[in-house]
Amino acid sequence: MSTAQPLAGRVAVITGAGRGIGRAHALHLASLGAAVLVNDVGSSVAGVGADATPAMEVVAEIEAAGGRAAVNSDDVASFVGGERIVQAAIAAFGRIDIVVNNAGIVAAGSLATVTESDMLRLFAVHCIGSVATARAALPFMLAQGHGRIVNTVSEAALDTRFTAGVAYGGAKGAVWAATIAMAAEVAGTGVTVNAVSPGARTRMNEAMLQAAGTADALGPEHIARLVGLLVADDAGDINGAVVHAAGGALREYKVSRSGDTPLVARLLGLAPTA
């Protein structure tokens, strides 16, 4: 592979690739030489409706630049949908090397107002969708001894500064845990599973970022560059990482536990004695 085309010969599936961060992923990986299956239902940010036009426009943009791409409009929110998406990549390009699980919807709502329907819809798209595509792609990746899976999480799962709602935060937290479980399962096989936590301008948050005056600094392109690094052939030793990217800066998330904190001391002090 040439330096300019490090992903030449590789095939990438990107879900939710018709707009925003997903579109940036598709364009960037195509510029690195990958053939890209551009998956997008074309719904609203709440998951309503369907429109193939955004995905078709991304494919046209990639092809106009000399790359290879194909459109897929299957819904990622089920194992059946995940299987169809992966099979579409195999049918179009003959293999699958990379899965970037980017598709997402939002339903803002507090604990007092969230509905069961909200919870089910968001968990289906974010968590089941991420597991479904990874599950469908894994046999092909294991057979070739190479594969890269990148999931999308969010600080909304951990940080109380964010008020995206219990359904969104809970779903992203589930993807976070699933990423760690997947990474442990594939360790040593040539397949890696990592996650990105993006800080970027999207349809979901553009109005808020515009009001805060930070929208211009948070274009999605820097998230795509991070994904390009995680799916590179020489990134085989990066597995189970969760990396946050915002405004060109990178930070790695580490989840840890400690027996030496003020809370632990307080609880121990309240424990009954024998």
C-alpha positions as MATLAB code, in Angstrom:
seq = 'MSTAQPLAGRVAVITGAGRGIGRAHALHLASLGAAVLVNDVGSSVAGVGADATPAMEVVAEIEAAGGRAAVNSDDVASFVGGERIVQAAIAAFGRIDIVVNNAGIVAAGSLATVTESDMLRLFAVHCIGSVATARAALPFMLAQGHGRIVNTVSEAALDTRFTAGVAYGGAKGAVWAATIAMAAEVAGTGVTVNAVSPGARTRMNEAMLQAAGTADALGPEHIARLVGLLVADDAGDINGAVVHAAGGALREYKVSRSGDTPLVARLLGLAPTA';
ca = [
       0.000    0.000    0.000;
       1.217    3.474   -0.773;
       1.711    6.093    1.915;
      -1.036    8.192    0.365;
      -3.473    5.259    0.258;
      -2.836    3.237    3.440;
      -6.305    1.662    3.272;
      -6.123    0.639   -0.382;
      -7.804   -2.735   -0.783;
      -9.735   -2.410    2.470;
     -13.534   -2.228    2.672;
     -15.288   -0.119    5.284;
     -18.897   -0.111    6.434;
     -19.969    3.160    8.047;
     -23.437    3.432    9.556;
     -25.221    6.763    9.701;
     -22.850    8.003    7.004;
     -25.182   10.337    5.145;
     -24.548   13.404    7.272;
     -22.340   14.928    9.953;
     -19.689   12.775   11.600;
     -20.612    9.696    9.561;
     -20.218   11.607    6.312;
     -16.811   12.846    7.469;
     -15.792    9.251    8.262;
     -16.863    8.076    4.819;
     -15.032   10.829    2.961;
     -11.860   10.444    5.026;
     -11.603    6.662    4.816;
     -12.289    6.860    1.075;
      -9.471    9.418    0.749;
      -7.202    6.853    2.441;
      -8.103    4.306   -0.240;
     -10.891    2.266    1.352;
     -14.006    1.258   -0.542;
     -16.920    2.480    1.552;
     -20.432    1.189    2.069;
     -22.370    4.316    3.009;
     -25.217    3.136    5.225;
     -27.932    5.587    6.209;
     -31.681    5.325    6.614;
     -31.950    9.082    6.239;
     -34.182    9.693    9.234;
     -34.597   12.732   11.439;
     -32.465   13.022   14.578;
     -35.365   11.387   16.424;
     -35.307    8.386   14.080;
     -38.414    9.342   12.091;
     -38.739    9.051    8.311;
     -36.403    7.827    5.586;
     -34.511    9.514    2.765;
     -31.739    7.888    0.706;
     -30.637   11.218   -0.768;
     -27.929   12.121    1.807;
     -26.227    8.728    1.457;
     -26.426    8.899   -2.323;
     -24.805   12.338   -2.257;
     -21.915   11.037   -0.148;
     -21.372    8.154   -2.576;
     -21.405   10.575   -5.501;
     -18.842   12.784   -3.750;
     -16.534    9.834   -3.113;
     -16.837    8.596   -6.691;
     -16.235   12.084   -8.093;
     -12.930   12.105   -6.184;
     -11.940    8.773   -7.747;
     -12.952    6.498   -4.876;
     -15.267    3.521   -4.605;
     -18.512    3.599   -2.657;
     -21.977    2.084   -2.535;
     -25.255    3.066   -0.874;
     -27.122    0.991    1.688;
     -30.352    2.014    3.408;
     -30.954   -0.913    5.772;
     -31.953   -0.054    9.334;
     -29.151   -0.940   11.719;
     -31.444   -1.349   14.732;
     -31.734   -5.151   14.604;
     -29.588   -8.218   14.039;
     -31.345   -8.691   10.707;
     -30.431   -5.154    9.694;
     -26.816   -5.586   10.781;
     -26.546   -8.790    8.755;
     -27.998   -7.119    5.655;
     -25.573   -4.213    5.929;
     -22.541   -6.478    6.140;
     -23.803   -8.691    3.319;
     -24.290   -5.572    1.179;
     -20.605   -4.730    1.645;
     -19.593   -8.271    0.700;
     -21.835   -8.159   -2.377;
     -20.507   -4.767   -3.481;
     -16.809   -5.181   -2.729;
     -16.115   -8.850   -1.935;
     -14.887   -8.418    1.645;
     -15.186   -6.398    4.851;
     -12.294   -5.034    6.913;
     -13.676   -2.085    8.863;
     -16.945   -1.343   10.645;
     -17.568    2.130   12.034;
     -20.749    2.173   14.104;
     -21.794    5.805   13.921;
     -25.596    5.714   13.440;
     -27.477    7.389   16.231;
     -30.694    9.105   17.211;
     -31.664   11.161   20.237;
     -34.678   11.467   22.510;
     -34.089   14.097   25.145;
     -36.044   13.439   28.289;
     -35.650   13.355   32.026;
     -36.223   10.327   34.214;
     -39.665   11.748   34.956;
     -40.676   12.021   31.287;
     -38.794    9.261   29.444;
     -40.980    6.553   27.921;
     -40.394    2.862   27.366;
     -40.624    3.552   23.634;
     -37.798    6.112   23.911;
     -35.607    3.621   25.740;
     -36.250    0.806   23.288;
     -35.688    2.971   20.193;
     -32.389    4.402   21.421;
     -31.004    1.122   22.713;
     -31.950   -0.526   19.415;
     -30.108    2.002   17.246;
     -27.081    2.619   19.442;
     -26.394   -0.631   21.281;
     -28.131   -3.372   19.316;
     -27.023   -1.695   16.092;
     -23.378   -1.652   17.155;
     -23.474   -5.265   18.293;
     -25.422   -6.384   15.217;
     -22.950   -5.094   12.639;
     -19.952   -6.298   14.661;
     -21.512   -9.738   15.082;
     -22.230  -10.025   11.357;
     -18.760   -8.835   10.323;
     -16.773  -10.853   12.860;
     -16.700  -14.230   11.023;
     -15.252  -12.588    7.909;
     -12.690  -10.656    9.952;
     -11.613  -13.726   11.929;
     -11.262  -15.772    8.734;
      -8.881  -13.202    7.246;
      -7.096  -12.549   10.549;
      -7.724   -8.813   10.309;
     -10.504   -6.420   11.199;
     -11.190   -3.055   12.782;
     -14.413   -2.178   14.603;
     -14.971    1.323   15.968;
     -18.043    2.133   18.048;
     -19.327    5.583   18.980;
     -19.915    6.463   22.624;
     -20.577    9.782   24.323;
     -19.591   11.769   27.369;
     -23.325   11.916   28.029;
     -22.930    8.431   29.512;
     -20.623    9.613   32.305;
     -20.562   13.373   32.651;
     -23.256   15.203   34.627;
     -22.619   18.389   32.636;
     -24.523   16.839   29.749;
     -28.317   16.648   29.795;
     -29.043   14.536   26.731;
     -31.452   12.425   28.744;
     -31.545    9.052   30.401;
     -32.374    7.158   27.182;
     -29.472    8.625   25.210;
     -26.989    8.505   28.068;
     -28.032    4.990   28.989;
     -27.774    3.731   25.413;
     -24.315    5.244   24.961;
     -23.220    3.755   28.271;
     -24.344    0.350   26.999;
     -22.245    0.788   23.849;
     -19.281    1.699   26.063;
     -19.637   -1.549   28.050;
     -20.227   -3.589   24.887;
     -17.031   -2.176   23.382;
     -14.966   -3.410   26.329;
     -16.627   -6.835   26.183;
     -16.080   -7.144   22.420;
     -12.444   -6.101   22.716;
     -11.790   -8.765   25.346;
     -13.377  -11.402   23.124;
     -11.307  -10.619   20.017;
      -7.959  -10.000   21.746;
      -5.116  -11.712   19.912;
      -7.110  -12.525   16.761;
      -6.003   -9.635   14.548;
      -9.372   -7.961   15.064;
      -9.654   -4.882   17.277;
     -12.621   -3.119   18.839;
     -12.300    0.455   20.065;
     -14.608    3.425   20.601;
     -14.546    7.128   19.907;
     -16.269    9.751   22.035;
     -16.790   12.675   19.655;
     -17.046   16.329   20.508;
     -18.293   17.688   17.198;
     -20.993   19.742   15.522;
     -23.895   17.561   14.415;
     -27.602   17.954   13.711;
     -28.218   16.906   17.311;
     -26.273   19.731   18.923;
     -25.645   22.436   16.316;
     -28.099   24.947   17.795;
     -26.560   24.569   21.250;
     -23.004   24.943   19.919;
     -23.956   27.970   17.828;
     -25.401   29.605   20.924;
     -22.205   28.867   22.836;
     -20.031   30.181   19.997;
     -18.087   26.910   19.642;
     -19.633   25.410   16.505;
     -16.887   26.551   14.116;
     -14.156   24.883   16.191;
     -15.982   21.561   16.357;
     -16.256   20.376   12.784;
     -16.503   16.581   12.408;
     -13.334   16.179   10.333;
     -11.047   15.761   13.353;
     -13.183   12.844   14.562;
     -12.748   11.179   11.177;
      -8.977   11.569   11.398;
      -9.025    9.769   14.750;
     -11.049    6.926   13.257;
      -8.566    6.740   10.391;
      -5.794    6.132   12.923;
      -7.765    3.466   14.816;
      -8.591    1.462   11.675;
      -5.086    1.585   10.202;
      -3.285   -1.680    9.539;
      -0.571   -0.742   12.037;
      -3.101   -0.127   14.837;
      -3.451   -3.809   15.690;
      -2.085   -3.259   19.191;
      -4.840   -0.749   20.060;
      -7.769   -2.716   21.447;
     -10.410   -1.791   24.007;
      -9.542    1.912   23.968;
     -12.070    4.729   24.327;
     -10.722    7.992   22.924;
     -12.405   11.379   23.180;
     -11.737   13.918   20.433;
     -12.859   17.543   20.424;
     -11.462   20.623   18.738;
      -8.345   18.785   17.594;
      -7.452   17.533   21.092;
      -7.415   13.856   22.072;
      -7.958   12.311   25.497;
      -8.196    8.658   26.488;
     -10.888    7.563   28.894;
      -9.874    5.144   31.638;
     -12.425    3.575   33.968;
     -10.917    2.684   37.320;
     -11.932    1.728   40.831;
     -10.346    2.618   44.124;
     -10.631    1.515   47.723;
      -9.121    4.734   48.965;
     -11.633    7.544   48.516;
     -13.603    9.727   50.927;
     -16.776    7.856   50.021;
     -15.235    4.454   50.725;
     -13.900    5.738   54.065;
     -17.346    7.045   54.958;
     -19.061    3.776   54.047;
     -16.502    1.750   55.995;
     -17.116    3.993   58.981;
     -20.824    3.229   58.775;
     -20.322   -0.521   58.444;
     -21.507   -2.538   61.436;
     -18.763   -4.040   63.546;
     -18.687   -7.726   64.421;
];
